[in-house]
Structures are given as structure tokens and as C-alpha cells.
């Protein structure tokens, strides 16, 4: 379905759309893409009853179960939300404002908005196609049961992201970002490929379910563990985990907000979810911890967690740019999620499912708020003090408090439950140092989260920035943006009403990995 839609979108965007207006063409492309994703999501959900056990398909190339299907559904929902909001709302808003400006006195403003309008819509033509291409790679990667399909899936996912970071900007910055991302991603791919070659050399097999059987034999276990370690480490490089985190901070800061909202969450969702699956197959906790390779894997992951938590919490304190704060927050959350992987039991997997779900919703909600604030501010937001433009809208201020409160982990918001169950799992598994580090890093991170709130509430100058003639050209917020943003905020706020059902659902999903 996704492959056929890619061909349709490529043909339509390059050939059939030359005779129509720019806006109509891009809206049609977006509608086709969203319909394809919506129908694909319907097919997945409609067949979810068949995934209550592991199903091998396409000659054992891919494996389907409730675990990976749940995260595919979550990724589809987030991707559709970002496509709908960041493209349709911004395109329609710019067109409406361009048509509403009259008179020669506003000529410069009109030309500026029209230039931005053309740029956005030219970007929109490629955005949906690349997103669908990326989702295709994600599905192939997350369901892989074959060494070759793992590499094909991760490369399909990665190359679409390289392209995505390179197309939106009118300066050389986007080309630099794309090349930089490509080089780092290529380094991660080399490490992954080396791990794959070690697995094949040791086992003589390319199917993971057959390779995992050999883990029970001492003569095969150590070299296989080394191969898996290389694959996991290469995947962690691709999402910017510590100590290889600097590139992700720079990439998020320099990329367009629309692109950053996507590349800062979707790759983490897919890669961390698959790392959980791979690490779970190793069953390290069930073996003698005195085994040197098992012990070194635990030590390496503990070091990655420690670096991610320390850097993600402390370095964020000195940041004044919004996206850099969110980037270090992302590094901090990678540390939390890798900790759940290290623990590797049913309780930590349940905590992982809850935590990454609430983090995804909160992360998307924060970027939606930034887009709304940019509309009020007449410009993209860079510094934290610029978010003060939402002060006169009490609903947006309340929404910011809910989102930040969820990041901090204030009960009864969604973020509290994820951190709570993760901390309990860590303590019960005797990872006491990492548990203490989790608490301390969360307290430190609270400071820069509160700094964002302080910029809105206590700033002395709370006037919305307007144009030179006093007219705010970009003022209206589309219905689509309002509905989706409100839905995500309500989930963060009122999840406790159905919390028992949410917990049971997460536990059921965890049992089918």
C-alpha cells in the first residue's frame, strides 16, 4: 500500500500538477498522503486481533506481534498529526494572510509573506512523500527477523531523514545539516554492518530466531553477544545517545522547526523499540553475571545511561534557545529509556511502553505549542523569552503548564506514571546507583523546564510582537491545529481517569514481545 502510494505521489508531484495552482497541488498531495496513511492505519488496527502471537511472514523475513504493531500504530498517529498540522495549517494561514493584506502601505509585508508562502508550499510538495518513504522503512525495520532486512530497513529510514533535513531551508545550513547527518548516520551504519557480519560469521545464519537459539550454547554465546552489541551501539549512535550526542544537538538547533518536530521523535521511537526487542532476546539477566561479555554489555549500557542522564540534565541549564533545551531533554529521556532496556523484565517493559508513549505525546504537544506561539509571534521562535507571545491566551499558558508538568513528572499527569514505574523497576532490579542518578537528573532538569514557564509568566514585557503598522498579519490558528493540540493536551491531563486500563493494556503488550 505504501509502496504504491509512493509511486502515485511521485508521479503527481512531478508531472500531473503543472497545470494547477501551487496551493491546490500541494493540498492534493497532502490529502492523498493522509488518506494512504489513514487507510494503512485502518488495515493494521483491523487485523490486530491476529497479532496475539509471533507471526512470521515473507519466508520468515519479518515478524509481527502485538509489541511492534502497537508502536507502528503510535508512529503512524504521530506522523499523521505532524503532517496535518505543520503543513495544512501553515499553508492555509499564509495564503489567508496574503489575501487579506491590502494597500500599497503594506507592500513590503505582502511581498515578504508571499515569498514565505511560496517557500512553504514548495517544501510541502516533498514533505509528505518523504514521510511515507520514511514510514515504509520504519515498518520494514521494526518487523525485521533477518539480518539483511534489518540493514535495508534502517537505511531506508535513515536516507529519507537525510533528505528531509536537506530540503526545507533557503540557505546552505540545510545542506550542511543533511551532509552532517549523513556522515554520522553512515558511521552508525558501518558499526551496524560490522555487527551483522559478526553474527553471520559466527552462526552461518541470517534469521534472528535461528541465531537466538545458538545463544544457549556457551561456545557461540560470546561472539554472538559481541555482534549484537555492535548493532545496538550503532543504532544508539543514530539517535544521538551519549557519548555520541553532540551532532543531534546541532542538528535540532539548525533544522527547520517542522523537520525538527519529526526527526527528534520518530527515529527514537522506532530504534529504541527495536533495541528493546534485540536486547530482550539476549536474556542477559538470566545468565551468570560473572560472564565477562554479559558483564561488559551491562557496563557499557550503564555508561551510556550515565552520560546521557548527566549531560542531558546539566547541559540544559545553560541553554537559552528553545530547541536546544528540547534537544538536551531528548538526550535525558534517551537515558531513561535505555535504563528500562538494561533492566529487561516485564515490569521495565511495561514502564517503557508507558514512558515512551507519554513522552511522544508530550514532545509532539510541545512542538505544536511552538508552532502556535510562532503564529502569535509573527516569526519562528528561537529563544525562550519569545514564547511570552502566548501570555494573553490563557488556554495556551495552561497547556504549557500541563506539558511541562508532564515532562517534570508531576502527578497526576501522564509523565509521572512513566517515571514512577521506571524508577520502581530500577530499584527492584538492584540498579541503585542508576536509580539515584535518575532522581537527581530529573530534579536538575526540572530547573530548565521551569525556566520556560518563567519566561512566559514573569517576563516584564508580555506584548505580542506585531508589524510596524500595528497589524498582526498571522493571527488565526486553524481548526486542525486546535483540535489535535487540544486532544494531546487532554490525554496528558486526564489519563489518570482510565489509568488502570492503560496499565493493563501496557502489560498485555509487554507480554507479547
N, C-alpha and C positions, 0 to 999 in steps of 0.2 A: 504493500500500500504506500509506504513512504518512498520507496524507490520510484514507483510510477509517478507519484506526485512531484518528485524532484524533476523528472523529465518535463512534465507539464509546465511547471513554474519556470524552468529554464527557457523553454520554447516561447512561453507567453511573454516573459520579461524581455527577451531579446528580439523577437520577431513580430508578434501579433499586437504589441502595444504601441507601435509607432504612429498610428493614426488617431489615437485618442489623447485627451489631456493628461498631463503628468499626474495630477492628483487622482483622477479616475483609474488610471492604470495601476498605480501603487495600492489603492484601496482594493482593487480587484485581486491583486496578487496576495494581499494580506488576508482577504476573505477566503480565497482558495486555500491558503496555507492553514488558516484556523479551522476550516471545515475538515481538512485532511486530518489534522491533529485531533479534532473532536471526534471524528468517526473512528480513528485508530484507538483513541481512549475508550470509546464505547465498546469496541471489539474486545479490548483487553479486560475491561470490567465485566462484560457479559460472559466471558469464559473463565472468570476467576475461580469458579467452583471446581474446575478440573485441575487446579494447581495445588491441591492439598497434599501432594507428594511430589517427589522429584520426577520430572518428565524429560526424557532425552529425545531430542528431535534432530532431523537432518543428519542421520548417521552418527549420532552422539556428538555432533559439533557443539550443540547448545543444550543448556539445561534450564528448565522452567520450574519454579516453585513459588510458594506464596511470598517468600522473603524478597526475591528480586523483582517479582511482579509489583509488590507494594511500592517499592522505590521507583520503579519505572512510572507508575501512576503519579506519584508525587512529583517527579521531574516533569512529566507532561503538564501537570496543572500549573506548576511554577512557570514553565516556558510559555504556555498559552497566556498566562497573566501578564508576563513581561512583554510579549508581542502585542497584545491588545492595548495595554496602557501606554507603553513607551512609543508606539508607532501611531496608532489611530488617534489617540488623544492629542499628541503634539502636532500631527499633521493637520487635523481639523482646526485646532486652536490657532495655528499660524495662518491658515487660509482665512478664517473668520476675521482675525485681526487685520489682515491685509485688506480685505474688502471693506472693513469698517472705517479705514482711515481716509479722510477726505481733505482737500485743500492743499495749496502749494506750501503752506507753512509747515506741513508735516511731510514734505517730500523726502527729506533725508531719512526720517524714521520709516517711511514707506519703503524706500529702496533697501534699507537695512533689513527690515522684516521680510521683504520679498526675496532677498538674497539668501537669508536663513531658511526661508520656506522652500526654495529650490534645492538647497543643500540637503535638508532633511528628507525631502521626498526622493531625491536621487539615492540617498542612503537606504531608504525604506525598500527600494526595489530589490536589493540584495539581501537584506537582513533576514527576512522570513525563509528564503531559500537556504541560506547558510545555517539557520537554526534547525531546519528539518534535516539537513545533512548531518549536523551535529547530533541530533536525537537518534538518527539511524545508527551512527557509530556508538552511541551510548547503549542502545538496546543490544547490539551485537557484542559489545564488551561486557556488559553486566550479566549476560546469559551464557558466556563462553565456558565451554568444557574442554577446550582444545588449545594447545599452545599456540598454534597458528592463528586461530580465531581471536585469541587474546590480543595478539600483536596487531592484527588487522583492525580490530575494534578500537583499541586505544589510539591507533594512528588516525583512523577516520575521525574520531572525536577530537584529537589534537589539531589536525590540519585545518579543520573547519574553524577552530578557535584562533589559529594563527591568521587566517584570512579575515575573520571578524574584527580582530584588533587593528587590522591594517586599512579598512575601507572608510571609516566614518570621518576622519579628520581632513581638513584642507591644508594642513601643514606637513612638514616632514616628521612630526612627532609620531604620527600613526605608523609610518613606515619603520621608524626606529623601534617602536613598541612591538610591531609584528616580527621584525628580524630578531630582536632580543628574546621574545617569547619562543621563537622557532629554535634558536640556539640552545636555550635552556631545556626546552622540550626534547630536542634532539639528543642532548646529553642524557636525559632521563630514559629515552628510548633505547640508547646504547646499553645502559645498565640493565634494562628490562630484557633486551635481546640476549645479553650475556647470561642472565639467569635462566632464560628459556633454553638456551643451548646447553647449560649445565644439566637441567632436568632431562633433556632428551638424551644427552650423552650418558647419563647415569642409568636411566630407566629403559632407553630404547623404545619409548612410547610417547605419543603426543596427547593422549587423553588423560585429563586430570583424575577422573575416577579410577583409572588403572594405575596411575602414578601414585596416588594416595594409598593404595593397597600396599605398595612397597615400603611405605613409611613404618610399617610394623616390623620390618626386618632390620636388625642393627647394622648390617653391612651396607645397606642402601640409605639408611636414615640420614646420616650426617651430610653426605654430599647433596642429597635432595633438599635438606634444610637450607644449605648454603644457596642453592639455586632459587628457592622460594624467597630467601632473604634479599637477594639481588632484585628480584621482581618487585617485592614490597617497597624496597628503598627507592627504586626507580619511579614507582608510582607516587611515593611521597614527595619526591622532587618535583613532579609535575603539578602538585597542588601547593607548593611553597611551604612545606613543613620545615621546622628547624632541623639542622642549621642552614639549609638552603632556602632562606626565606626572603632575602633582600630583593630578588628580582620581582617577586609578587607585589611587594610594597610599591616599587617604582611603576610597575605595570598598571596597578589600580589607580595610582595618583595621576598618571599621564593619559589614561584612556578616557574616551567619552563616557559620560555617566550611563547612557543606555547600554553600552558594551560592558562597563564595569559591573552593572547590576546582574548581568548574565554570567560572565566568566568568573565572578567571585563566589558563586554558589553552586552552579550546576556541575562543574568538574569535581568539586569536593564531594557532592552527593554521590556521584557515580563511582569515583575512585575509592573513597573511604568505605563505601558499601561493599565493593568487590574485595578490598583488602581484608575486611572482616571475614568474608567467605573463605578467602585463601588461608588466613591465619587460623581460622577455626578448624580447617582440615588437618593442620599440623598437630593439633591436640597436644600442645607442649605442656600444658598444666597437668596432664595425666601421666607424664613420664618423669623419671628421676631428674630432679633439678640439678643434680651433680653432673649430668651430661654436659660436656663442655660447650657444644654447639647450641643446645637448648638454652643454657645459661647465658651465652653471648647474645643470642637473639633477644632475650628478655632485657639484658643490659643495654643493648643498642636502642631498643624501643623506649626504654626508660630514659635514656639520654635525650632522645628526640622529644619526648614528652616534657622533660625538664627544661630544655632550651626553649621550646615553643611557649610554655607557660611563663617562664621568666621574661623572655624578650617581649612576648605579646602583652604582658601586663605593665612592665616598667617602661618600655619604649613608647607606649601610647600616651604616657603622661606629658611628654614634651611636645606633642603634636598640636598644631592649630588648624590644620586642614581636615575637613570632614572625612574625605575618602581615605586619608592616611590613618585616621583614628579607626575607621571601619576595617582597614586592612590589618592593623595590629590586633583588632578584636577578632578578626578571622583567624589569625595565627594562634591566638589564645584558645579559640574554640577547636582548632585542629588538635591542640594538646589535650583538651578534654576528650575528644572523640577517639584519639589514638589510645588514651588510657583505657577506655572501655574495650578496645580491641585487645590490649595487653591482658586484661583480666580474663576474658574469654570464658564466660559461663552464661547460663540462661538469663541470670539477673542483669548482667552487664549488657547483654544484647538487647534486653528489654529497655534498659536505660538508654542505650544507643539509639534505638528506634524513636523513643520519646524525645530525646535531646535533639537529634538532627532534624526531626520534624518541626519542633518549636523553633529551632534556630533558623531553619529555612523560611518559615512563615515570618518570623521577626525580621530577618535580613531583607526579605523582599519588601515588607512593610516599611522599613526604614528608607529604602531607595524610592519607594513610591512617595513617601513624605518629602524626600529631597526634590523630587520632580514637581510636586505641588508647591513647595517653597520657592522653587525656581520660577514657577509661573507667577507667584505673588511678587517675586523679587525682580522680574523682568530680565533675568540672566541666570546662567548656571551658577550654582553655589560652589565656592571653593573653601572659604574659611568658616569656622564655626559661628562667628558672630553674625554672618549673613543669614543664618536660619531664623534670626529675630523677625523676619518679614511675616512669619505666621502668627505673631503675637496677637493680632487683632481678631484672629479666628480661634475662638475658644475650643472648638471641636478638634482642630489640628494640634493645639497645645496639649489637650487631654490625650490625644492619640500618641503624641511624642512621649508623654509620661508613661503611657502603657507599654510602648515599645521598649523604651529604655529600662523600665521596671522589669520587663521580661528578660532583657539582657543581663541585668544585675542578678535576677533570681528572687524577686520579692513575691512572697505568697499573697494571694492565690493565683498569680499569673502563671502562664504556661511554662515560662523559663525556670521557675522554681522547682517544678517536679523533675525536670530533666537533670538538673544539678543535684537534687536531693538523692535520687535513685542511683546516680553515678557515684556519688560520694559514699553511700551505703555499700554499694557493690565493692568499691575500692577498699574500704575498711574491713569488710567481711573476708576479703581475699588477702588480707595482711600486707597490702601495699600502703603502709602507714606514712612513709615519707612523701609519696606522691599524693596521698590524701591531704596531708598538711599543706603541701605545695598548692594543691587545688584550692584550698580555702584561702590561703594567703594571696594567691594571684587573683582570685575573684574579688577580694577586698580591695586590692590595689586598682584593679580595672574599674571598680565602681567609681573611682575618682574622676577618670576621664569620661565616663558615661554621664556623671553628674555635671561635668563641665559643659556638655552640650545643652543640658537643661538650663544651667545658669546663664548661658548665652542668650536664651530666649526670655527668661523671666526677669533677670536682674539687670539687663542691659539698659542703660540710661536713654539711648536713642532707639525707640521702637517704631519709628515711622517706616512705612513701606516705601521702598525706593521707587520713584516714578520718573518719567521722562521730563525733559526740560520745560515742556509746556503744561506739566501737571497732570497729564492724562496717562493712565496706566493701560497700555495697549494690550498686554497679555494678562488678563484678569480672570476670565472664566475658566473653571475646571470642568472638564467633560463628565458626563454621567458615568461612562465606563470606568474612568479613574476613581470616581467617588464610590461606586458600588463595590468594586474589587478591593479597594483600600479599606473601606468600612468592614467588609467581610473578614479580611485578615485580622484587623484590629479586634473585632468581636471574638474571633477564635482565641486570640491571646488572652482576652479578658475573661470570657465566660466558659472556658474549657472545664473548669472545676465542677460545673453542673453535671457533666457526664463523665467525670474523671474515672469512676470505676469501670465503665465500659471502655474508655480509652486505654486504661491499663490492661484490661483483659485482652483487648484487641492486639496490643503490642506484644503481650506474652504469647498469644497464639501465633503471630507472625514469627516470633523468635524460635518457636519450636520446629519450624519447617525449613530452617537453613540447611 
